[in-house]
Amino acid sequence: MRRRQSVTFMKYCPATVFSGARDGLVNDISVDNNNGENFLTVGQDAQLKYWKISSVVESQQKTPAHSIAIDGIVYGVSHLSFSSDFVTCGEDISVWKPFRETPLRSYNLGTDTIHACRANPIEENVIVGCRSDRSIFVLDTRQDVPLKKVQMEAYSFTVAIEDFSLYTFDMRYMEHPVQSHQGFTSAVLDVDYSPTGQEFVAAGYDRSIRLFKARDMTSRDVYYTKRMASVLSVLWSADSKFVLSGSNEMNIRVWKANAAEKLGPLTKREKQAFAYNEKLRETYKNHPDVRRIAKHRNVPRHIFTAAKEHKLIRDARARRDLRRAKAQGLDEEESYLPQTQKVMLGDAKM
């Protein structure tokens, strides 16, 4: 037993130490796929360093074989398959030749940081990566644009109409909208989708902006201020955290996309508390009291009174259509026509 213990305790793994390799954190490392004798490191010091793999075990290297200062922090590096060429990611994707001072080509994929990239070990020149906006992309280094960026429901679009509503269409099936979105008490002037594709923001002439989920009929939130006039344009920021609005009194306002979200860094306990509260709301969202509190929004008097008036008009119109259908001998199911079908006049001849 003692012998086994001594053998176990005497195990030792010799290694080559690269002393003082970086001035900060090492973000990624990649070995040359062509000869296997070199490797690259990238880190917080914004430098690209080449290292020679020593044939002598238990040696020390304090200086790299080559070093290149680059603009911005690089978060990932990966060699292309069967090649000494490599790619780096950070603010953009760059393709490099070994020991070259500048990248061979660069791909600007937007304002979000690219946190990781990996070359396909089988298919040459193919790269996959992920960004801070939770999107992934596939890139071919022989082309100028990404092959594919995974988007959410790229076939859907929403239009704003002067009948106080918005309508979402599926471009594969254009006979009628798939969903109508209501809540405004005046003409809807502008609409913009969030980068996630799951929500959009709309601007109304009733001096308010509303945030909708893509498949919900009613808005999840409504924003207004006392001095804001009719809102003419809206824009969702690229990081999906803010909404910008331009109104008739020549002011631009910045709103939080989630009103209760805390800005700035969060501690671990705060993150856990927010996640726990969100889970509670999701679990009990169908409880009558919870649903009433979650959906209640205080709105200005002119919006409140106009909404009541519009509801009376819709109810009266529904009763009129039902009486007309009964007079024609139709039952309620045959006479009912959804709002998404009422709004369509027909296909335009091109």
Short mmCIF file of the C-alpha atoms (twelve columns), coordinates in Angstrom:
data_MODEL
# 
_entry.id   MODEL 
# 
loop_
_atom_site.group_PDB 
_atom_site.id 
_atom_site.type_symbol 
_atom_site.label_atom_id 
_atom_site.label_alt_id 
_atom_site.label_comp_id 
_atom_site.label_asym_id 
_atom_site.label_seq_id 
_atom_site.Cartn_x 
_atom_site.Cartn_y 
_atom_site.Cartn_z 
_atom_site.pdbx_PDB_model_num 
ATOM 1   C CA . MET A 1   0.000   0.000  0.000   1 
ATOM 2   C CA . ARG A 2   2.816   2.389  0.922   1 
ATOM 3   C CA . ARG A 3   4.575   1.601  -2.333  1 
ATOM 4   C CA . ARG A 4   1.462   2.432  -4.318  1 
ATOM 5   C CA . GLN A 5   1.088   5.700  -2.453  1 
ATOM 6   C CA . SER A 6   4.696   6.652  -3.031  1 
ATOM 7   C CA . VAL A 7   4.401   5.880  -6.731  1 
ATOM 8   C CA . THR A 8   1.271   7.985  -6.912  1 
ATOM 9   C CA . PHE A 9   2.785   10.922 -5.071  1 
ATOM 10  C CA . MET A 10  5.995   10.854 -7.139  1 
ATOM 11  C CA . LYS A 11  4.176   11.437 -10.433 1 
ATOM 12  C CA . TYR A 12  5.522   14.587 -12.087 1 
ATOM 13  C CA . CYS A 13  4.684   16.258 -15.381 1 
ATOM 14  C CA . PRO A 14  7.640   18.154 -16.889 1 
ATOM 15  C CA . ALA A 15  6.741   21.236 -18.900 1 
ATOM 16  C CA . THR A 16  8.215   24.135 -20.793 1 
ATOM 17  C CA . VAL A 17  7.532   27.410 -18.992 1 
ATOM 18  C CA . PHE A 18  6.941   30.608 -20.958 1 
ATOM 19  C CA . SER A 19  7.850   33.040 -18.228 1 
ATOM 20  C CA . GLY A 20  6.286   36.499 -18.487 1 
ATOM 21  C CA . ALA A 21  4.527   35.540 -21.697 1 
ATOM 22  C CA . ARG A 22  1.863   38.251 -21.375 1 
ATOM 23  C CA . ASP A 23  1.356   41.491 -19.507 1 
ATOM 24  C CA . GLY A 24  -2.269  40.592 -18.814 1 
ATOM 25  C CA . LEU A 25  -4.736  37.763 -19.101 1 
ATOM 26  C CA . VAL A 26  -4.213  35.210 -21.876 1 
ATOM 27  C CA . ASN A 27  -7.486  35.019 -23.799 1 
ATOM 28  C CA . ASP A 28  -6.738  32.229 -26.271 1 
ATOM 29  C CA . ILE A 29  -4.045  30.009 -27.755 1 
ATOM 30  C CA . SER A 30  -3.761  28.156 -31.066 1 
ATOM 31  C CA . VAL A 31  -1.154  25.773 -32.513 1 
ATOM 32  C CA . ASP A 32  0.006   25.937 -36.126 1 
ATOM 33  C CA . ASN A 33  -1.850  23.206 -38.017 1 
ATOM 34  C CA . ASN A 34  0.752   23.022 -40.771 1 
ATOM 35  C CA . ASN A 35  3.985   22.112 -38.975 1 
ATOM 36  C CA . GLY A 36  2.989   21.973 -35.329 1 
ATOM 37  C CA . GLU A 37  6.163   23.783 -34.261 1 
ATOM 38  C CA . ASN A 38  4.674   27.203 -33.525 1 
ATOM 39  C CA . PHE A 39  1.737   28.505 -31.555 1 
ATOM 40  C CA . LEU A 40  0.045   31.850 -31.027 1 
ATOM 41  C CA . THR A 41  -1.288  33.596 -27.953 1 
ATOM 42  C CA . VAL A 42  -3.601  36.598 -27.646 1 
ATOM 43  C CA . GLY A 43  -4.537  38.479 -24.514 1 
ATOM 44  C CA . GLN A 44  -5.555  41.679 -22.814 1 
ATOM 45  C CA . ASP A 45  -2.293  43.422 -23.735 1 
ATOM 46  C CA . ALA A 46  -3.481  43.819 -27.369 1 
ATOM 47  C CA . GLN A 47  -0.525  41.919 -28.783 1 
ATOM 48  C CA . LEU A 48  -0.230  38.914 -31.065 1 
ATOM 49  C CA . LYS A 49  2.717   36.740 -30.017 1 
ATOM 50  C CA . TYR A 50  4.374   33.868 -31.885 1 
ATOM 51  C CA . TRP A 51  6.109   31.225 -29.824 1 
ATOM 52  C CA . LYS A 52  8.443   28.434 -30.846 1 
ATOM 53  C CA . ILE A 53  7.719   25.065 -29.270 1 
ATOM 54  C CA . SER A 54  11.004  23.990 -27.725 1 
ATOM 55  C CA . SER A 55  12.329  20.482 -28.279 1 
ATOM 56  C CA . VAL A 56  13.946  20.588 -24.835 1 
ATOM 57  C CA . VAL A 57  11.525  19.765 -22.046 1 
ATOM 58  C CA . GLU A 58  11.732  21.732 -18.791 1 
ATOM 59  C CA . SER A 59  13.123  24.814 -20.524 1 
ATOM 60  C CA . GLN A 60  12.084  28.453 -20.152 1 
ATOM 61  C CA . GLN A 61  11.254  31.041 -22.825 1 
ATOM 62  C CA . LYS A 62  10.922  34.668 -21.820 1 
ATOM 63  C CA . THR A 63  10.683  36.332 -25.220 1 
ATOM 64  C CA . PRO A 64  8.446   35.312 -28.140 1 
ATOM 65  C CA . ALA A 65  9.806   34.579 -31.600 1 
ATOM 66  C CA . HIS A 66  7.736   37.448 -32.989 1 
ATOM 67  C CA . SER A 67  5.271   39.976 -31.597 1 
ATOM 68  C CA . ILE A 68  2.757   42.275 -33.297 1 
ATOM 69  C CA . ALA A 69  0.900   45.172 -31.672 1 
ATOM 70  C CA . ILE A 70  -2.716  45.316 -32.825 1 
ATOM 71  C CA . ASP A 71  -5.636  47.700 -32.367 1 
ATOM 72  C CA . GLY A 72  -8.093  46.568 -29.718 1 
ATOM 73  C CA . ILE A 73  -8.279  43.489 -27.565 1 
ATOM 74  C CA . VAL A 74  -8.318  40.090 -29.265 1 
ATOM 75  C CA . TYR A 75  -10.511 37.480 -27.573 1 
ATOM 76  C CA . GLY A 76  -9.910  34.442 -29.770 1 
ATOM 77  C CA . VAL A 77  -7.474  32.946 -32.274 1 
ATOM 78  C CA . SER A 78  -7.721  29.816 -34.404 1 
ATOM 79  C CA . HIS A 79  -5.600  28.360 -37.199 1 
ATOM 80  C CA . LEU A 80  -7.218  27.328 -40.454 1 
ATOM 81  C CA . SER A 81  -7.207  23.636 -41.249 1 
ATOM 82  C CA . PHE A 82  -4.029  22.318 -42.906 1 
ATOM 83  C CA . SER A 83  -2.552  25.826 -42.994 1 
ATOM 84  C CA . SER A 84  -0.365  28.259 -41.101 1 
ATOM 85  C CA . ASP A 85  -2.908  31.037 -41.711 1 
ATOM 86  C CA . PHE A 86  -5.077  31.968 -38.754 1 
ATOM 87  C CA . VAL A 87  -7.999  34.174 -37.758 1 
ATOM 88  C CA . THR A 88  -8.479  36.454 -34.766 1 
ATOM 89  C CA . CYS A 89  -11.674 37.870 -33.315 1 
ATOM 90  C CA . GLY A 90  -12.520 40.872 -31.183 1 
ATOM 91  C CA . GLU A 91  -14.039 43.995 -32.669 1 
ATOM 92  C CA . ASP A 92  -13.959 42.199 -36.033 1 
ATOM 93  C CA . ILE A 93  -12.751 39.011 -37.716 1 
ATOM 94  C CA . SER A 94  -9.253  39.246 -39.229 1 
ATOM 95  C CA . VAL A 95  -7.401  36.727 -41.395 1 
ATOM 96  C CA . TRP A 96  -3.620  36.691 -40.973 1 
ATOM 97  C CA . LYS A 97  -0.582  35.286 -42.711 1 
ATOM 98  C CA . PRO A 98  2.214   34.139 -40.375 1 
ATOM 99  C CA . PHE A 99  4.697   36.888 -39.401 1 
ATOM 100 C CA . ARG A 100 2.741   39.505 -41.358 1 
ATOM 101 C CA . GLU A 101 2.360   42.878 -39.623 1 
ATOM 102 C CA . THR A 102 -1.165  43.589 -40.910 1 
ATOM 103 C CA . PRO A 103 -4.132  41.270 -41.508 1 
ATOM 104 C CA . LEU A 104 -4.751  39.874 -44.957 1 
ATOM 105 C CA . ARG A 105 -8.415  40.878 -44.769 1 
ATOM 106 C CA . SER A 106 -10.943 41.884 -42.121 1 
ATOM 107 C CA . TYR A 107 -14.695 41.364 -41.748 1 
ATOM 108 C CA . ASN A 108 -16.773 43.949 -39.901 1 
ATOM 109 C CA . LEU A 109 -19.830 42.140 -38.528 1 
ATOM 110 C CA . GLY A 110 -21.324 44.997 -36.518 1 
ATOM 111 C CA . THR A 111 -20.752 46.758 -33.234 1 
ATOM 112 C CA . ASP A 112 -21.018 43.727 -30.948 1 
ATOM 113 C CA . THR A 113 -17.880 42.057 -29.644 1 
ATOM 114 C CA . ILE A 114 -16.956 38.681 -31.113 1 
ATOM 115 C CA . HIS A 115 -15.950 36.550 -28.135 1 
ATOM 116 C CA . ALA A 116 -14.932 33.301 -29.831 1 
ATOM 117 C CA . CYS A 117 -14.100 31.913 -33.256 1 
ATOM 118 C CA . ARG A 118 -13.052 28.468 -34.394 1 
ATOM 119 C CA . ALA A 119 -11.899 27.156 -37.755 1 
ATOM 120 C CA . ASN A 120 -13.475 23.997 -39.119 1 
ATOM 121 C CA . PRO A 121 -10.938 21.152 -38.722 1 
ATOM 122 C CA . ILE A 122 -12.203 19.415 -41.875 1 
ATOM 123 C CA . GLU A 123 -13.561 22.046 -44.257 1 
ATOM 124 C CA . GLU A 124 -10.897 24.556 -45.263 1 
ATOM 125 C CA . ASN A 125 -11.532 28.296 -44.891 1 
ATOM 126 C CA . VAL A 126 -14.765 27.876 -42.901 1 
ATOM 127 C CA . ILE A 127 -15.060 29.664 -39.555 1 
ATOM 128 C CA . VAL A 128 -17.817 29.765 -36.971 1 
ATOM 129 C CA . GLY A 129 -18.073 32.366 -34.233 1 
ATOM 130 C CA . CYS A 130 -20.340 33.879 -31.609 1 
ATOM 131 C CA . ARG A 131 -21.027 37.469 -30.613 1 
ATOM 132 C CA . SER A 132 -22.166 39.274 -27.505 1 
ATOM 133 C CA . ASP A 133 -25.677 39.744 -28.955 1 
ATOM 134 C CA . ARG A 134 -26.166 35.938 -28.693 1 
ATOM 135 C CA . SER A 135 -25.905 35.448 -32.444 1 
ATOM 136 C CA . ILE A 136 -23.697 32.965 -34.254 1 
ATOM 137 C CA . PHE A 137 -22.288 33.246 -37.744 1 
ATOM 138 C CA . VAL A 138 -20.549 31.114 -40.350 1 
ATOM 139 C CA . LEU A 139 -17.799 32.710 -42.415 1 
ATOM 140 C CA . ASP A 140 -15.855 31.618 -45.483 1 
ATOM 141 C CA . THR A 141 -12.517 33.422 -45.680 1 
ATOM 142 C CA . ARG A 142 -12.699 33.322 -49.489 1 
ATOM 143 C CA . GLN A 143 -15.785 35.560 -49.460 1 
ATOM 144 C CA . ASP A 144 -16.372 39.145 -48.424 1 
ATOM 145 C CA . VAL A 145 -19.501 38.621 -46.307 1 
ATOM 146 C CA . PRO A 146 -20.634 35.969 -43.805 1 
ATOM 147 C CA . LEU A 147 -22.252 32.870 -45.229 1 
ATOM 148 C CA . LYS A 148 -25.001 32.923 -42.629 1 
ATOM 149 C CA . LYS A 149 -25.932 34.782 -39.503 1 
ATOM 150 C CA . VAL A 150 -28.568 33.005 -37.455 1 
ATOM 151 C CA . GLN A 151 -31.480 35.417 -37.131 1 
ATOM 152 C CA . MET A 152 -34.845 34.901 -35.555 1 
ATOM 153 C CA . GLU A 153 -37.789 34.801 -37.975 1 
ATOM 154 C CA . ALA A 154 -36.178 36.744 -40.791 1 
ATOM 155 C CA . TYR A 155 -39.315 36.100 -42.871 1 
ATOM 156 C CA . SER A 156 -41.571 38.282 -40.660 1 
ATOM 157 C CA . PHE A 157 -42.111 42.015 -40.978 1 
ATOM 158 C CA . THR A 158 -44.452 44.519 -39.347 1 
ATOM 159 C CA . VAL A 159 -46.196 47.521 -40.884 1 
ATOM 160 C CA . ALA A 160 -47.651 50.559 -39.110 1 
ATOM 161 C CA . ILE A 161 -51.005 51.841 -40.377 1 
ATOM 162 C CA . GLU A 162 -53.153 54.888 -39.696 1 
ATOM 163 C CA . ASP A 163 -56.011 52.774 -38.307 1 
ATOM 164 C CA . PHE A 164 -54.248 52.861 -34.890 1 
ATOM 165 C CA . SER A 165 -52.878 49.307 -35.353 1 
ATOM 166 C CA . LEU A 166 -49.840 47.395 -36.564 1 
ATOM 167 C CA . TYR A 167 -49.884 44.197 -38.598 1 
ATOM 168 C CA . THR A 168 -47.252 41.464 -38.784 1 
ATOM 169 C CA . PHE A 169 -46.936 39.583 -42.072 1 
ATOM 170 C CA . ASP A 170 -45.230 36.363 -43.048 1 
ATOM 171 C CA . MET A 171 -43.583 37.012 -46.402 1 
ATOM 172 C CA . ARG A 172 -44.129 33.366 -47.369 1 
ATOM 173 C CA . TYR A 173 -47.905 33.779 -47.011 1 
ATOM 174 C CA . MET A 174 -49.123 37.241 -47.921 1 
ATOM 175 C CA . GLU A 175 -52.880 36.710 -48.141 1 
ATOM 176 C CA . HIS A 176 -53.470 38.311 -44.743 1 
ATOM 177 C CA . PRO A 177 -51.471 39.302 -41.630 1 
ATOM 178 C CA . VAL A 178 -50.610 36.666 -39.066 1 
ATOM 179 C CA . GLN A 179 -51.152 39.052 -36.131 1 
ATOM 180 C CA . SER A 180 -52.581 42.480 -35.397 1 
ATOM 181 C CA . HIS A 181 -51.158 44.691 -32.637 1 
ATOM 182 C CA . GLN A 182 -53.435 47.181 -30.919 1 
ATOM 183 C CA . GLY A 183 -53.261 49.777 -28.170 1 
ATOM 184 C CA . PHE A 184 -52.588 53.110 -29.854 1 
ATOM 185 C CA . THR A 185 -55.329 55.726 -29.881 1 
ATOM 186 C CA . SER A 186 -54.037 57.568 -32.938 1 
ATOM 187 C CA . ALA A 187 -52.083 56.865 -36.115 1 
ATOM 188 C CA . VAL A 188 -48.950 54.718 -35.826 1 
ATOM 189 C CA . LEU A 189 -46.051 56.515 -37.500 1 
ATOM 190 C CA . ASP A 190 -42.960 54.307 -37.153 1 
ATOM 191 C CA . VAL A 191 -41.828 50.834 -36.094 1 
ATOM 192 C CA . ASP A 192 -38.455 49.174 -35.522 1 
ATOM 193 C CA . TYR A 193 -37.459 45.647 -34.503 1 
ATOM 194 C CA . SER A 194 -35.032 44.723 -31.753 1 
ATOM 195 C CA . PRO A 195 -31.828 42.888 -32.764 1 
ATOM 196 C CA . THR A 196 -33.239 39.688 -31.271 1 
ATOM 197 C CA . GLY A 197 -36.223 39.741 -33.622 1 
ATOM 198 C CA . GLN A 198 -38.567 38.878 -30.747 1 
ATOM 199 C CA . GLU A 199 -39.823 42.403 -29.998 1 
ATOM 200 C CA . PHE A 200 -40.458 45.699 -31.736 1 
ATOM 201 C CA . VAL A 201 -41.150 49.289 -30.751 1 
ATOM 202 C CA . ALA A 202 -43.735 51.556 -32.372 1 
ATOM 203 C CA . ALA A 203 -44.292 55.318 -32.330 1 
ATOM 204 C CA . GLY A 204 -47.748 56.866 -32.195 1 
ATOM 205 C CA . TYR A 205 -49.282 60.241 -32.918 1 
ATOM 206 C CA . ASP A 206 -50.944 60.001 -29.490 1 
ATOM 207 C CA . ARG A 207 -47.606 61.058 -27.908 1 
ATOM 208 C CA . SER A 208 -46.578 57.610 -26.709 1 
ATOM 209 C CA . ILE A 209 -44.363 54.712 -27.727 1 
ATOM 210 C CA . ARG A 210 -45.249 51.083 -27.154 1 
ATOM 211 C CA . LEU A 211 -43.145 47.937 -26.960 1 
ATOM 212 C CA . PHE A 212 -44.667 44.738 -28.315 1 
ATOM 213 C CA . LYS A 213 -43.642 41.132 -28.345 1 
ATOM 214 C CA . ALA A 214 -43.675 39.898 -31.921 1 
ATOM 215 C CA . ARG A 215 -46.609 37.500 -31.393 1 
ATOM 216 C CA . ASP A 216 -48.676 39.452 -28.848 1 
ATOM 217 C CA . MET A 217 -51.682 41.587 -29.722 1 
ATOM 218 C CA . THR A 218 -51.249 44.058 -26.855 1 
ATOM 219 C CA . SER A 219 -48.126 45.950 -25.842 1 
ATOM 220 C CA . ARG A 220 -45.999 44.817 -22.935 1 
ATOM 221 C CA . ASP A 221 -45.111 48.399 -22.007 1 
ATOM 222 C CA . VAL A 222 -45.990 51.986 -22.898 1 
ATOM 223 C CA . TYR A 223 -43.720 55.026 -22.459 1 
ATOM 224 C CA . TYR A 224 -44.709 58.698 -22.370 1 
ATOM 225 C CA . THR A 225 -43.661 61.980 -20.776 1 
ATOM 226 C CA . LYS A 226 -45.542 65.143 -19.970 1 
ATOM 227 C CA . ARG A 227 -43.714 67.342 -22.480 1 
ATOM 228 C CA . MET A 228 -43.302 64.838 -25.318 1 
ATOM 229 C CA . ALA A 229 -45.290 65.665 -28.447 1 
ATOM 230 C CA . SER A 230 -46.236 63.296 -31.257 1 
ATOM 231 C CA . VAL A 231 -43.506 60.700 -31.787 1 
ATOM 232 C CA . LEU A 232 -42.364 60.597 -35.401 1 
ATOM 233 C CA . SER A 233 -39.599 57.968 -35.319 1 
ATOM 234 C CA . VAL A 234 -38.222 55.229 -33.079 1 
ATOM 235 C CA . LEU A 235 -35.083 53.105 -33.124 1 
ATOM 236 C CA . TRP A 236 -33.999 50.068 -31.127 1 
ATOM 237 C CA . SER A 237 -30.300 50.140 -30.200 1 
ATOM 238 C CA . ALA A 238 -27.955 47.448 -31.507 1 
ATOM 239 C CA . ASP A 239 -27.297 46.066 -28.014 1 
ATOM 240 C CA . SER A 240 -31.055 45.586 -27.449 1 
ATOM 241 C CA . LYS A 241 -30.960 47.544 -24.180 1 
ATOM 242 C CA . PHE A 242 -32.238 50.973 -25.232 1 
ATOM 243 C CA . VAL A 243 -34.928 52.556 -27.368 1 
ATOM 244 C CA . LEU A 244 -34.528 55.973 -29.010 1 
ATOM 245 C CA . SER A 245 -37.450 58.200 -29.977 1 
ATOM 246 C CA . GLY A 246 -37.666 61.415 -31.960 1 
ATOM 247 C CA . SER A 247 -40.713 63.586 -31.319 1 
ATOM 248 C CA . ASN A 248 -42.368 66.635 -32.818 1 
ATOM 249 C CA . GLU A 249 -40.880 69.112 -30.335 1 
ATOM 250 C CA . MET A 250 -37.397 68.441 -31.795 1 
ATOM 251 C CA . ASN A 251 -36.110 66.259 -28.941 1 
ATOM 252 C CA . ILE A 252 -34.518 62.814 -28.957 1 
ATOM 253 C CA . ARG A 253 -35.105 60.637 -25.915 1 
ATOM 254 C CA . VAL A 254 -33.388 57.442 -24.812 1 
ATOM 255 C CA . TRP A 255 -35.488 54.852 -22.960 1 
ATOM 256 C CA . LYS A 256 -34.596 51.562 -21.351 1 
ATOM 257 C CA . ALA A 257 -35.961 48.603 -23.284 1 
ATOM 258 C CA . ASN A 258 -36.839 46.981 -19.945 1 
ATOM 259 C CA . ALA A 259 -38.031 49.633 -17.542 1 
ATOM 260 C CA . ALA A 260 -37.105 47.708 -14.385 1 
ATOM 261 C CA . GLU A 261 -33.646 46.680 -15.593 1 
ATOM 262 C CA . LYS A 262 -30.745 48.029 -13.573 1 
ATOM 263 C CA . LEU A 263 -27.982 49.654 -15.596 1 
ATOM 264 C CA . GLY A 264 -24.333 49.001 -14.846 1 
ATOM 265 C CA . PRO A 265 -22.577 45.950 -13.429 1 
ATOM 266 C CA . LEU A 266 -24.510 43.647 -11.111 1 
ATOM 267 C CA . THR A 267 -23.200 41.723 -8.165  1 
ATOM 268 C CA . LYS A 268 -23.716 37.993 -7.943  1 
ATOM 269 C CA . ARG A 269 -26.489 38.379 -5.368  1 
ATOM 270 C CA . GLU A 270 -28.279 40.950 -7.519  1 
ATOM 271 C CA . LYS A 271 -28.170 38.643 -10.538 1 
ATOM 272 C CA . GLN A 272 -29.568 35.790 -8.464  1 
ATOM 273 C CA . ALA A 273 -32.312 38.024 -7.050  1 
ATOM 274 C CA . PHE A 274 -33.361 39.277 -10.501 1 
ATOM 275 C CA . ALA A 275 -33.371 35.741 -11.904 1 
ATOM 276 C CA . TYR A 276 -35.415 34.473 -8.945  1 
ATOM 277 C CA . ASN A 277 -37.992 37.270 -9.274  1 
ATOM 278 C CA . GLU A 278 -38.282 36.714 -13.017 1 
ATOM 279 C CA . LYS A 279 -38.880 33.006 -12.439 1 
ATOM 280 C CA . LEU A 280 -41.600 33.787 -9.902  1 
ATOM 281 C CA . ARG A 281 -43.349 36.111 -12.358 1 
ATOM 282 C CA . GLU A 282 -43.151 33.478 -15.072 1 
ATOM 283 C CA . THR A 283 -44.526 30.770 -12.762 1 
ATOM 284 C CA . TYR A 284 -47.517 32.761 -11.470 1 
ATOM 285 C CA . LYS A 285 -48.215 34.931 -14.523 1 
ATOM 286 C CA . ASN A 286 -51.687 33.393 -15.000 1 
ATOM 287 C CA . HIS A 287 -52.839 34.139 -11.453 1 
ATOM 288 C CA . PRO A 288 -55.575 36.818 -11.656 1 
ATOM 289 C CA . ASP A 289 -53.954 39.281 -9.256  1 
ATOM 290 C CA . VAL A 290 -50.467 38.821 -10.697 1 
ATOM 291 C CA . ARG A 291 -51.788 39.200 -14.240 1 
ATOM 292 C CA . ARG A 292 -53.719 42.350 -13.297 1 
ATOM 293 C CA . ILE A 293 -50.656 43.999 -11.719 1 
ATOM 294 C CA . ALA A 294 -48.333 42.964 -14.559 1 
ATOM 295 C CA . LYS A 295 -50.618 44.342 -17.277 1 
ATOM 296 C CA . HIS A 296 -51.704 47.542 -15.529 1 
ATOM 297 C CA . ARG A 297 -50.142 50.750 -16.887 1 
ATOM 298 C CA . ASN A 298 -50.887 54.322 -15.882 1 
ATOM 299 C CA . VAL A 299 -51.449 56.407 -19.016 1 
ATOM 300 C CA . PRO A 300 -52.316 60.094 -19.599 1 
ATOM 301 C CA . ARG A 301 -55.956 61.130 -19.462 1 
ATOM 302 C CA . HIS A 302 -56.261 61.780 -23.199 1 
ATOM 303 C CA . ILE A 303 -55.055 58.235 -23.978 1 
ATOM 304 C CA . PHE A 304 -57.289 56.705 -21.297 1 
ATOM 305 C CA . THR A 305 -60.461 58.440 -22.504 1 
ATOM 306 C CA . ALA A 306 -59.673 57.772 -26.177 1 
ATOM 307 C CA . ALA A 307 -59.094 54.070 -25.438 1 
ATOM 308 C CA . LYS A 308 -62.492 53.841 -23.708 1 
ATOM 309 C CA . GLU A 309 -64.158 55.538 -26.666 1 
ATOM 310 C CA . HIS A 310 -62.480 53.205 -29.163 1 
ATOM 311 C CA . LYS A 311 -63.591 50.184 -27.143 1 
ATOM 312 C CA . LEU A 312 -67.198 51.393 -27.243 1 
ATOM 313 C CA . ILE A 313 -66.935 51.860 -31.013 1 
ATOM 314 C CA . ARG A 314 -65.500 48.361 -31.531 1 
ATOM 315 C CA . ASP A 315 -68.171 46.765 -29.354 1 
ATOM 316 C CA . ALA A 316 -70.952 48.620 -31.169 1 
ATOM 317 C CA . ARG A 317 -69.520 47.587 -34.535 1 
ATOM 318 C CA . ALA A 318 -69.358 43.948 -33.433 1 
ATOM 319 C CA . ARG A 319 -73.009 44.027 -32.282 1 
ATOM 320 C CA . ARG A 320 -74.049 45.611 -35.578 1 
ATOM 321 C CA . ASP A 321 -72.238 42.933 -37.616 1 
ATOM 322 C CA . LEU A 322 -73.821 40.177 -35.512 1 
ATOM 323 C CA . ARG A 323 -77.348 41.568 -35.982 1 
ATOM 324 C CA . ARG A 324 -76.744 41.928 -39.709 1 
ATOM 325 C CA . ALA A 325 -75.557 38.313 -39.934 1 
ATOM 326 C CA . LYS A 326 -78.612 37.058 -38.068 1 
ATOM 327 C CA . ALA A 327 -80.874 39.026 -40.399 1 
ATOM 328 C CA . GLN A 328 -79.190 37.292 -43.346 1 
ATOM 329 C CA . GLY A 329 -79.677 33.862 -41.772 1 
ATOM 330 C CA . LEU A 330 -76.011 33.263 -40.922 1 
ATOM 331 C CA . ASP A 331 -74.808 31.867 -37.630 1 
ATOM 332 C CA . GLU A 332 -72.174 33.540 -35.459 1 
ATOM 333 C CA . GLU A 333 -69.255 31.411 -36.663 1 
ATOM 334 C CA . GLU A 334 -69.961 32.056 -40.338 1 
ATOM 335 C CA . SER A 335 -70.343 35.790 -39.848 1 
ATOM 336 C CA . TYR A 336 -67.204 36.273 -37.772 1 
ATOM 337 C CA . LEU A 337 -64.222 37.643 -39.695 1 
ATOM 338 C CA . PRO A 338 -60.917 38.268 -37.872 1 
ATOM 339 C CA . GLN A 339 -59.413 41.735 -37.894 1 
ATOM 340 C CA . THR A 340 -56.371 40.415 -39.762 1 
ATOM 341 C CA . GLN A 341 -58.632 39.478 -42.682 1 
ATOM 342 C CA . LYS A 342 -60.816 42.586 -42.577 1 
ATOM 343 C CA . VAL A 343 -57.855 44.861 -43.178 1 
ATOM 344 C CA . MET A 344 -56.840 43.205 -46.472 1 
ATOM 345 C CA . LEU A 345 -58.446 44.517 -49.663 1 
ATOM 346 C CA . GLY A 346 -56.812 42.000 -52.018 1 
ATOM 347 C CA . ASP A 347 -53.626 41.290 -53.949 1 
ATOM 348 C CA . ALA A 348 -52.246 44.108 -56.070 1 
ATOM 349 C CA . LYS A 349 -51.465 43.191 -59.667 1 
ATOM 350 C CA . MET A 350 -47.783 43.758 -60.446 1 
# 
